[in-house]
Every structure is written in C-alpha cells, then in structure tokens.
C-alpha cells in the first residue's frame, strides 16, 4: 500500500513470476496489476487484481482503508487480471456497492457463474458518483480493448483512472523507459482499436487531466502531454519518426545480407533512423511496435512452400490485424527457382489502407549478385528521398 495523494492510495501488486502476459507477450520485468482506494466521506476501491494475488491485495486494501468499510467497488474492466477477486472482495465486504455498467454485470455472471452482487450500482455513460469532495464521472470506452470498458475521472484530483489505456508491460518498479514498453503493450493488445481510442479521446477532450492511473505500469503524474501525444499518434496510426524499419527473415543468410546491405546504403544516403529486425529471432511484439513507429518499412523474405517464410506471414498478418496503414512499403524477395514472395506479401497486405509501395522491388535469385546489389541501391535511393 502506497499513499499517492492525500486521499488516494495505491493498493496494486507486482507479478515477478509471470513469463508470458496473456499467454503470448514476453515480460522479462514482470507485470503490475494496479488497484486504487479513494478515501473521502465515502470510500471507493477501483478494480481488483489477478487471482494469484488475492490475499496480498486484500491486505493492501485493508491497510489503505484504515479501519473503514468500503462503500463502493468500481469495476472499470472485466478482464480477469483486474476482476478475478471481485467475489473475494464482496465476500469480505458484503455491504459494498458494486459499480459497473450493464455489460460489466453480464460478464460477472459469465465469469463467476452466479449473480453474487446484491448491491449493484449500474451506471450509464456520463453518470457521476459523489464520494464527498471527490466526484467521479464514468466515461465508456468500448473496445479499448473489451466491450465493457469504462474509465473513471476524478474531478477533484483531475485524475483519469484509465483502465488498460496508458498501460505498460513491466512491474511498477521496473527501471526502464515508459515509451518502448508502453508502445509494445499498446500495439500488441490495443492496436486494432485505434478508432475506439480516438473516440475515447474525443469524449475526454473537455476534461483537464493532471494524472493518469492505468491498470498496468507506472502511475503518470508528470509530463502528461507526452503520454497523451504518443497515444494520439498510436491511435491514429501516425508514425513517430521518419526512418526505415527493415524486417527480414533469412534461412541461410543471403536475405540477411541483403537487409544489412540496404541498411548501409540508407545510412550512406543520410537516413539517420534505420532499424533492422530479424523477426524470427527478435521479440515479435517489439517488431510489431517498431513497424508502427517508423514511417517506412521494408519487408524482406524468402519464398517458402509456394508462399512466404512462416515468421513473415505471421508478421504481416499481425500488422493487418492491427490496421497497419499510412506507411511507405518496400519489398525484397529471395527465391531460388520460383520466387513469388513479393507477390504474396503484396496480396497479404491488400487489407491495409493508405499504403504506398516503392517503385523499386528487389528480386534475389538465391544469393546477392551485381544486379540485385544495384537494385538494393536503387531502393535505398528511393527510400532516402
């Protein structure tokens, strides 16, 4: 339990044993499950934590309440890493009022198999709940990134309890920059729902926000404009930097050689920001995040079983699933007897909007030769303009 403001306490927990978040995202520095208590004339607990940490969390809440009983449990998000201890909490405090929206209570019944929330407070978009001087407003955020999600705005502290928005991989005490792990989290988990994030931003445009308290990662109370600006770019699929990401797969090293040659040519052309990723050997979520970070991307892979190398196929599918758009795309294909990778990649990217393909496409027959080296230089010249 940590005192954050005069009236607000942090009662979240850290998971240092988790290896894969949501069964797929590598989290070498653990994961934070955040929960909060507001003490006023009435008291409110905002969200619970993962089931593994029920005892620790309940102890934190008890300390934060300082002998008082909780009046409200507010459920902003029903994903089990935030809602799994709702029944345990209601069992401990049977008089507590459970605050959620219609979809919240539907999911509670689905997850727990029974309706144990006797004291329901079902809120609608824009409803307010007064704790005293702290007036809470509920803003619905469907599909950021589940349909029942809402965020809670505290008018007194000018604080946004943002559910999974503005979340980040890593325990709360992880010593690392916010941007990279928050970007990896966003595009891994929320990235498909940019339009819904923009809709939430529009709803929040009239709110003065001085602090953001997400359900994962650190509590944000300084330089708020930085986080809001980054999230706005991510939601609108706007590149963060001008540069080129080269994403490649290579079986025997020849496609890797082509990718590295292109990187050298780009730097000689004055392109300062060049990122080369072997997507079969690099954290996949980080590769996806980098693809959205740069304004230009080159995909380099081999023809494989009449298709493309599996890691590249998954990479492109993950990009299209997340509405990859507004980028310049270059292609490098390698094929020994029936090269077709560039055609397959183009077709698989067909679902994406607002992509501009380079005029130059590099075609390699097994290994680099004088002709393909010239083609790589031409591609670098075009991308460098």
HELIX and SHEET records of a PDB file:
HELIX    1   1 UNK A   51  UNK A   53  5                                   3    
HELIX    2   2 UNK A   54  UNK A   65  1                                  12    
HELIX    3   3 UNK A   80  UNK A   83  1                                   4    
HELIX    4   4 UNK A   86  UNK A   92  1                                   7    
HELIX    5   5 UNK A  102  UNK A  112  1                                  11    
HELIX    6   6 UNK A  178  UNK A  185  1                                   8    
HELIX    7   7 UNK A  186  UNK A  190  3                                   5    
HELIX    8   8 UNK A  191  UNK A  193  5                                   3    
HELIX    9   9 UNK A  194  UNK A  204  1                                  11    
HELIX   10  10 UNK A  224  UNK A  236  1                                  13    
HELIX   11  11 UNK A  254  UNK A  268  1                                  15    
HELIX   12  12 UNK A  284  UNK A  293  1                                  10    
HELIX   13  13 UNK A  310  UNK A  321  1                                  12    
HELIX   14  14 UNK A  341  UNK A  348  1                                   8    
HELIX   15  15 UNK A  349  UNK A  351  5                                   3    
HELIX   16  16 UNK A  370  UNK A  384  1                                  15    
SHEET    1   A 7 UNK A   2  UNK A   3  0                                        
SHEET    2   A 7 UNK A   8  UNK A  10 -1                                        
SHEET    3   A 7 UNK A  36  UNK A  39 -1                                        
SHEET    4   A 7 UNK A  43  UNK A  46 -1                                        
SHEET    5   A 7 UNK A  72  UNK A  74  1                                        
SHEET    6   A 7 UNK A  97  UNK A 100  1                                        
SHEET    7   A 7 UNK A 120  UNK A 122  1                                        
SHEET    1   B 2 UNK A  13  UNK A  15  0                                        
SHEET    2   B 2 UNK A  31  UNK A  33 -1                                        
SHEET    1   C 2 UNK A  20  UNK A  21  0                                        
SHEET    2   C 2 UNK A  25  UNK A  26 -1                                        
SHEET    1   D 5 UNK A 128  UNK A 130  0                                        
SHEET    2   D 5 UNK A 135  UNK A 140 -1                                        
SHEET    3   D 5 UNK A 150  UNK A 154 -1                                        
SHEET    4   D 5 UNK A 159  UNK A 161 -1                                        
SHEET    5   D 5 UNK A 211  UNK A 213  1                                        
SHEET    1   E 4 UNK A 274  UNK A 278  0                                        
SHEET    2   E 4 UNK A 241  UNK A 248  1                                        
SHEET    3   E 4 UNK A 294  UNK A 304  1                                        
SHEET    4   E 4 UNK A 307  UNK A 308 -1                                        
SHEET    1   F 5 UNK A 274  UNK A 278  0                                        
SHEET    2   F 5 UNK A 241  UNK A 248  1                                        
SHEET    3   F 5 UNK A 294  UNK A 304  1                                        
SHEET    4   F 5 UNK A 325  UNK A 334  1                                        
SHEET    5   F 5 UNK A 353  UNK A 357  1                                        
SHEET    1   G 5 UNK A 274  UNK A 278  0                                        
SHEET    2   G 5 UNK A 241  UNK A 248  1                                        
SHEET    3   G 5 UNK A 294  UNK A 304  1                                        
SHEET    4   G 5 UNK A 325  UNK A 334  1                                        
SHEET    5   G 5 UNK A 362  UNK A 364  1                                        
END                                                                             
